[in-house]
Amino acid sequence: MDDLAANGPSAEELQEAKAVAASDFDKVDNSRLLGILTNRLYIDEADLLTPARSIEELEKVTAATVQALAAELYDTENRIEIVRVPASPSGGSE
């Protein structure tokens, strides 16, 4: 992730990721259709995230936008580390 935040994805990596995401948008199932129909009650028609609009938005993604997001999400200076210690076999923590 450090490399992605520092350098962004290569052109090949970006195209590969977009192809995978686009294939997911091609699959229309009942839950997606129900979501679109339900959202029509609250969202203007132009703002509905239909499969076609999802593809349009995906095409706007660039290596620079991926890099900027990765840098924001994976900033190593503004993080905390959480360590989870498993419970002992007797059920309590020691």
Secondary structure, 3 states (H helix, E strand, C coil): CHHHHHHCCCHHHHHHHHHHHHHHHCCCCHHHHHHHHHHCCCCCHHHCCCHHHHHHHHHCCCHHHHHHHHHHHCCCCCCCCCCCCCCCCCCCCC
